[in-house]
């Protein structure tokens, strides 16, 4: 560029001595026009080079994006195949669990049917007209509640003769159900009790429960099917604040239930299989 300008200057001086002022001025104007064109072309060239570099950079970025998209697409195809396999396995697992739950529901339905039949038998045998005797179902368990005054004299744990008649009917029903157990659960009020060899209400409740168990045993109920439980004063039905309420709390419940070990072993086994599945 500099060389071109110098050549132009030299040519101007040379021409100045050879041409007229008018011709010289025209040449000088032409030279300036040429320089302007050259400068403009240089600017455009630089801009084109910059645009080319930017376009090349964008092209490279697009190529990288295309490569990333292809890789992502490949990964999605792999995940889709795995996902389909996992969905199939999940559906199989759900189907298997549904079958196990159905078996559990069938077992519970069967238990409920047996419970209903048991209640019907007990109400028929024991009778439901006596206000001191109740046959009922509580939380899926059959129980016979017998008022304290029917079973024992005050402070005693000797079973009355009248109570033995009722217990004989209970024994008949229980003996007809080989897969059932019988738990005798005795309750007292909160009036302090101490009479040798017993020291408190808890002792009294346990002794009363074992007394009823022994009567049932004498009536033919297998010893292995009998359970004695003393609750003492700790599970009252009503507050022990009146004589009538205390009489309500003094009671013995005979709970007739499926053999717990067998029933819950089945439930636990099914639940274990469900959790492992």
Phi, psi and omega in degrees: 000313179296319180299320181297320180294315180299317178299322180295319179296313180300317180297326180294314178298319181295315181292328182299329180277346185250337183243172180280167180300323182294316178294323179297316180297321179294319178295319180298318179295319179297320179297317180296320179298320179296317179299319180297318178298320180296315179298317180297319179295323179295317179299313180298321179298313179299320179296317179299319179296319179295317179297321179298318180296319180295317179297322178296319179296317178297320179298317180296319178297318179295322177298319179295320178297318178299318179296317179297317180296320178296319179295316179298320179297318178298317180296320179297322179295320178296313180296322180298317179295317179294320180298318179298320179295317180295320179298317180297316179295320180297317179298320178296319179296318179296318179299317180295318179294321178300321179294320180292319178297321178298321178294320177298316180297321177297319179296316180294321178297318178297318179298317180297321179295317178296320179299316180298316179297322180295316179299316180299316180297315181295318180295325179291316183284310187282325182095147184241007182272346180278120181293344180271001180230132177233134172245122187209173175241127180231115181054042176080007181242136179275134176218150175246120180256124183243127181298147183301320185294338178281329184269316189227155168279162183305127177072005183254157174237022175266126183288133182286161180294322179298320180295326181297328178295316178294316181296330177296322178291321177297317181299322179300316181291315182296321179295335178277358180238084186297337182266016181245152174248167184228115179251125178263122186237114185254140181232148176238176170271192184258010177291125183305139181230134175203112179209114184311137005271006183272148185245345180197182182297328179295315175302317182297317181295320178296317181295321178295320179297316180291329177295316179294320178301318182292324177296314178299323178296317178296332182274006172105000177286132182298137181301325182292345181263000186253140178227133178250132181222126176255123182259349181061219183262009196269359175226064181290149174280324181223163178300140180277056185251355176221162179298321179295318179294321179296324177294323178296321182285336177279104186206164174232130178250132172254110184263121179254118187216156176302155178302113189301317183300312182294315184295312184284335173298318178296314180298314182297321180296316179295318181293325178297316179296322178297315182293322178292327179291000000 
